[in-house]
C-alpha cells in the first residue's frame, strides 16, 4: 500500500470515529461498505413494491381514468408500525431531510435504466404551502426529488407548481375529505414544458388526489406534455 493510500485509509478511519455513519432509522452505526444508509435489520423490514418492473401496478391502478401516465411507481409499501412509516414521519415531522435525499437516490437508481423514462426531461416535486415550508424548513418532496435528480442526472423544476392554500394535514382525513382539501389548492408556476416529459415526485400516495390535481394542472397548461409519477411509498388500497 502506498503512503497516499495509507493516509487515505487513516483519514477514513478517523472520519468514521468522529462522524460515524448512522442508520437513517434506528441511528445505529452502519458500515461504510453498505450500499444504503440503513442497518441490516431496518433494511430487511422495508417492503419494496417492485413497481418499476410492472407497467401496471397499485400506483397506476389508483390513478386510472383520472390522470394519463407514462410511468408510475412507488419505492415502498407504507404500513403502520413499520420502518417505512418511521422514516416517512421522521422526514416530514422531525427535521430529517437527509432521509428524503437518501431514499430518493435509491429510488432514482432503480428507475435510471427504465425504458419509459429514457426521454425524461426533468422532475417536478409536489409543492407545499409557504407557511408549511416555513414551519418544516423544507419541502419533503423536494428533498426526495434532490436524491432522484442526482441518480438520474435530470434537473428538478421546483417552481413548476405552486400551492396557494393549505387547509391542514391530510393524515387523519377521510378519502372524501382528502379530495375536498386538495381541490383548487394548486396552481401552475413558472417554466414552459411544452412537449416535455416530466416526473412528478411526492412522499406517499394515498388516494392519489394530490398527484391527480397536480398532474392535470400541468397537462392543462403545457401542450403535448407527458407526465409520470414516482413516490417514496404507497399506502394499502
C-alpha positions in Angstrom: 0.0 0.0 0.0 1.4 3.4 -1.0 1.8 6.2 1.5 -1.0 8.1 -0.2 -3.3 5.1 0.3 -2.2 4.7 3.9 -3.1 8.3 4.6 -6.4 8.0 2.9 -7.3 4.9 4.9 -6.2 6.6 8.1 -8.3 9.6 7.2 -11.4 7.5 6.6 -10.9 5.7 9.9 -10.7 9.0 11.8 -13.7 10.3 10.0 -15.6 7.2 10.9 -14.7 7.7 14.6 -15.6 11.4 14.6 -18.6 11.3 12.3 -20.0 7.7 12.3 -22.4 6.7 9.6 -25.7 6.1 11.3 -28.7 4.2 10.2 -31.4 6.5 8.9 -33.9 4.9 11.2 -32.5 3.4 14.4 -29.3 5.5 14.4 -27.0 2.5 15.0 -23.6 2.6 13.3 -23.7 1.5 9.6 -20.6 0.2 7.9 -19.4 2.4 5.0 -19.4 -0.6 2.7 -23.2 -0.9 2.8 -24.9 0.4 -0.4 -27.6 2.2 1.6 -27.6 4.1 4.9 -29.8 1.6 6.7 -28.6 -1.1 9.1 -29.4 -4.7 8.0 -32.3 -5.0 10.5 -34.1 -1.9 9.3 -33.3 -2.7 5.7 -34.9 -6.1 6.0 -38.1 -4.5 7.4 -38.6 -2.5 4.2 -41.2 -3.9 1.8 -40.1 -2.9 -1.8 -43.0 -2.7 -4.2 -41.1 -3.6 -7.4 -43.5 -1.3 -9.3 -40.6 -0.4 -11.7 -40.8 -4.0 -13.0 -44.6 -3.8 -13.7 -46.2 -1.5 -16.4 -49.4 -1.7 -14.4 -49.3 -1.7 -10.6 -51.0 -0.4 -7.5 -50.0 3.2 -8.2 -51.0 3.3 -11.8 -54.3 1.5 -11.0 -55.1 4.1 -8.4 -54.9 6.8 -11.0 -56.6 5.0 -13.9 -59.2 7.2 -15.6 -58.0 10.3 -13.6 -54.6 11.1 -14.9 -52.9 9.7 -18.1 -49.4 8.5 -17.1 -46.3 7.5 -19.0 -45.0 5.7 -15.9 -45.9 5.2 -12.2 -44.0 3.6 -9.3 -43.6 3.8 -5.5 -40.5 2.5 -3.8 -42.0 1.1 -0.7 -45.3 -0.2 0.7 -46.4 2.1 3.6 -47.8 0.2 6.6 -48.5 1.3 10.2 -45.8 0.4 12.7 -43.1 -0.3 10.1 -39.7 1.2 9.4 -41.2 2.8 6.3 -43.7 4.7 8.4 -41.0 5.7 10.9 -38.7 7.0 8.1 -41.6 9.0 6.4 -42.6 10.5 9.7 -39.1 11.5 10.5 -38.7 13.1 7.1 -41.9 15.1 7.5 -42.1 15.9 11.2 -38.7 15.5 12.8 -36.4 17.6 10.5 -34.7 14.7 8.7 -34.4 15.9 5.0 -31.4 13.5 4.7 -33.9 10.6 4.7 -35.6 12.1 1.6 -32.4 12.5 -0.3 -31.0 9.1 0.6 -34.2 7.2 -0.3 -34.7 9.4 -3.3 -31.3 8.4 -4.6 -32.2 4.8 -4.1 -35.5 5.2 -6.0 -33.7 7.1 -8.8 -31.1 4.3 -9.1 -33.9 1.8 -9.7 -35.5 4.0 -12.4 -32.4 5.0 -14.2 -32.5 2.4 -16.9 -36.3 2.2 -17.2 -37.3 2.3 -20.9 -40.3 4.6 -20.2 -38.0 7.2 -18.7 -35.2 7.4 -21.2 -36.6 10.6 -22.7 -37.3 12.2 -19.3 -36.7 15.9 -19.2 -36.9 16.7 -15.5 -38.6 16.3 -12.2 -41.4 18.3 -10.5 -41.8 17.9 -6.7 -45.3 18.4 -5.3 -45.2 21.8 -3.6 -46.2 22.6 -0.1 -47.7 25.9 1.1 -45.1 28.6 2.1 -46.5 28.6 5.7 -45.9 24.8 6.0 -42.5 25.2 4.4 -41.6 27.8 6.9 -42.7 25.5 9.8 -40.8 22.5 8.4 -37.8 24.3 7.0 -38.0 22.4 3.7 -40.4 20.7 1.3 -40.0 16.9 1.7 -40.9 16.2 -1.9 -38.0 18.5 -3.0 -35.6 16.5 -0.8 -36.8 13.3 -2.4 -36.5 14.9 -5.8 -33.0 16.0 -5.0 -32.0 12.4 -4.5 -33.8 11.2 -7.6 -32.3 14.1 -9.6 -28.7 13.0 -8.6 -29.4 9.4 -9.5 -31.0 10.2 -12.9 -28.9 13.2 -13.8 -32.0 15.2 -14.6 -32.9 18.7 -13.4 -35.6 19.5 -10.9 -38.2 22.2 -11.5 -39.2 23.2 -8.0 -41.3 26.2 -9.2 -43.3 24.4 -11.9 -46.3 24.2 -9.5 -47.3 26.3 -6.5 -49.6 25.6 -3.6 -51.9 28.6 -2.9 -53.8 27.3 0.1 -53.3 24.9 3.0 -56.3 23.5 4.9 -54.5 21.3 7.4 -52.7 18.0 7.3 -54.2 15.2 5.2 -53.0 12.5 7.7 -56.3 11.9 9.6 -58.8 12.9 6.8 -61.1 10.5 5.1 -60.8 9.8 1.3 -63.6 12.4 0.6 -62.1 15.0 2.9 -58.7 14.5 1.2 -60.1 15.2 -2.2 -62.0 18.3 -1.0 -59.0 19.5 0.9 -56.8 19.3 -2.2 -59.3 20.7 -4.8 -58.1 24.1 -6.1 -55.1 24.1 -3.8 -52.5 24.0 -6.6 -51.8 26.4 -9.5 -49.2 26.4 -12.3 -45.9 28.1 -11.6 -43.0 29.1 -13.8 -41.4 27.4 -16.8 -42.6 26.3 -20.3 -42.8 22.5 -20.5 -44.5 22.2 -23.9 -43.7 18.8 -25.4 -41.6 17.8 -22.4 -41.7 14.6 -20.3 -41.8 15.3 -16.5 -41.8 13.0 -13.4 -43.9 14.2 -10.5 -42.3 13.4 -7.1 -44.1 13.0 -3.8 -43.6 11.2 -0.5 -46.7 9.0 0.0 -49.6 8.2 -2.4 -52.8 7.5 -0.5 -56.0 8.4 -2.5 -53.9 10.0 -5.3 -55.9 13.2 -5.1 -52.8 15.5 -4.8 -50.9 13.9 -7.7 -54.2 13.8 -9.7 -54.7 17.5 -9.4 -51.0 18.4 -9.8 -50.6 16.3 -12.9 -53.8 17.6 -14.6 -52.8 21.2 -13.9 -49.5 20.6 -15.7 -51.2 18.9 -18.6 -53.8 21.7 -18.9 -51.1 24.5 -19.1 -48.4 22.8 -21.2 -49.4 21.4 -24.6 -48.2 17.9 -25.5 -46.7 17.4 -22.0 -46.3 13.9 -20.8 -46.3 13.0 -17.1 -45.1 10.2 -14.9 -45.2 9.7 -11.1 -42.6 8.4 -8.6 -43.2 8.4 -4.8 -41.3 7.0 -1.8 -44.3 5.0 -0.7 -47.9 3.9 -1.3 -50.5 3.0 1.3 -52.7 -0.1 1.2 -55.6 0.4 -1.2 
